[in-house]
Amino acid sequence: MRHRRLEPICGAELLEAIARVPLDHHVIWTGEPCAAQAGSMRSRALACITEVGRPVTLRAVLQRAADLEAGVGFNPDAVRSAVRLPQTARPAAYLLVRRTASGFVAVTDIPFPAGGARRISAGEQVMDAAGRLLLDRAGPAAAPAGFEGARGAA
């Protein structure tokens, strides 16, 4: 199987791509494994997110993926698409969210969120201002202190 290759990403290209990303967009990894082909661009880009249950700016993800190995990485626009695609995965372990005054809300519909018992609609709150993930109908559920979860194929 052929996977997208790493390529040199010039600083100007990265800055231009980052400038197109909204400041308030973040990615939250639930700690669950992600269904992705090992070695694929998507799995390698998502593996740049090591923080479990904590929002990471989408801009930081693009920067991390652009410099994976000694000045080479993945095209920022391809990484941005790779982050959006898993929103419909079964389960979605990487959640694209937008920061608001009350916490973080889903950017798009998430039909099968990992750890959640229900669909999350675009604009629905995913994390409260105290940093608790709100993925279950029963109410807020915080990840246990020090929880790092299994990465699986991501």
C-alpha positions in Angstrom: 0.0 0.0 0.0 1.3 3.4 -0.9 1.2 6.2 1.7 1.8 9.9 1.3 5.5 10.7 1.7 7.1 13.2 3.9 8.2 16.4 2.1 10.2 19.5 3.0 7.7 22.2 4.2 9.1 25.7 3.8 8.4 28.2 6.6 6.4 30.5 4.3 4.1 27.6 3.3 3.6 26.6 6.9 2.9 30.2 8.0 0.4 30.7 5.2 -1.4 27.5 6.0 -1.5 28.3 9.7 -2.9 31.8 9.0 -5.9 30.1 7.3 -6.8 28.1 10.4 -9.2 29.7 12.9 -7.5 30.6 16.2 -10.3 29.0 18.1 -10.0 25.5 16.5 -8.6 22.7 18.6 -8.4 18.9 18.6 -9.2 16.7 21.6 -8.0 13.1 21.7 -10.2 11.0 23.9 -7.5 8.5 24.5 -9.2 5.8 22.5 -7.5 4.1 19.6 -8.3 5.5 16.2 -9.3 3.4 13.2 -6.5 4.3 10.7 -4.1 2.4 8.6 -0.7 2.1 10.3 1.8 4.3 8.6 -0.8 6.4 6.8 -0.5 10.2 6.7 -3.6 10.5 8.8 -2.4 8.1 11.5 1.0 9.7 11.7 -0.4 13.2 11.8 -2.9 12.3 14.5 -0.1 10.6 16.5 1.3 14.1 16.9 -1.4 14.7 19.4 -0.2 13.0 22.6 -2.3 15.0 25.1 -5.3 13.0 26.3 -8.5 14.8 27.0 -6.9 18.2 26.6 -7.5 20.6 23.7 -4.5 21.1 21.4 -4.7 24.0 18.9 -5.1 22.9 15.3 -2.3 25.3 14.5 0.0 23.3 16.9 -1.0 20.0 15.2 -0.1 21.5 11.8 3.3 22.6 13.1 4.0 19.3 14.7 3.1 17.3 11.5 5.1 19.7 9.3 8.3 18.9 11.1 8.1 15.1 11.9 11.7 14.2 10.9 14.6 16.6 10.5 12.8 19.4 8.6 10.4 17.2 6.6 6.8 16.5 7.3 3.3 16.5 5.9 1.6 19.3 3.9 -0.4 21.4 6.4 -3.5 21.4 4.2 -3.4 17.6 3.9 -3.1 17.4 7.7 -6.0 19.8 8.2 -8.2 17.5 6.0 -6.8 14.5 7.9 -8.1 16.0 11.2 -11.6 16.6 9.8 -12.1 13.2 8.3 -12.1 11.2 11.6 -15.2 13.2 12.8 -17.3 10.5 11.2 -15.2 7.5 12.2 -16.7 4.7 14.3 -15.6 5.7 17.0 -14.3 9.2 16.6 -11.3 9.5 19.0 -10.1 12.9 17.7 -12.7 15.6 18.1 -12.4 18.9 16.1 -13.7 21.6 18.4 -14.0 25.3 18.7 -13.3 27.3 21.9 -16.1 29.3 23.3 -16.6 31.2 26.6 -18.2 28.1 28.1 -15.7 25.5 26.9 -15.4 23.7 23.6 -18.1 22.9 21.0 -18.0 20.5 18.1 -17.1 22.1 14.7 -19.0 19.4 12.8 -21.4 16.6 13.6 -19.7 13.6 15.3 -22.0 10.6 14.8 -20.0 8.1 16.9 -17.8 9.8 19.5 -15.4 7.5 21.4 -16.5 7.1 25.0 -19.9 8.7 24.2 -23.3 7.1 24.2 -24.8 9.6 21.8 -24.3 11.6 18.6 -22.8 15.1 19.0 -24.2 17.8 16.7 -22.2 20.7 15.3 -22.2 23.5 17.9 -22.9 21.1 20.8 -20.7 21.4 23.9 -18.0 18.7 24.1 -15.9 20.1 27.0 -16.9 22.5 29.7 -14.8 25.4 30.9 -13.5 23.3 33.7 -12.0 20.8 31.2 -14.5 18.0 31.7 -15.4 16.0 28.5 -19.2 15.9 28.1 -19.5 12.8 25.9 -22.1 10.8 27.8 -25.8 11.4 28.2 -25.4 10.9 32.0 -23.5 14.2 32.2 -20.0 15.4 32.6 -17.3 12.7 32.8 -13.8 13.7 33.7 -10.9 11.4 32.7 -9.1 10.0 35.7 -6.0 11.9 36.8 -3.0 10.7 34.9 -5.1 8.8 32.3 -3.1 8.3 29.2 -5.2 5.6 27.3 -4.1 3.2 24.6 -3.1 4.8 21.3 -3.9 1.8 19.1 -3.2 2.3 15.4 -3.0 6.1 15.7 
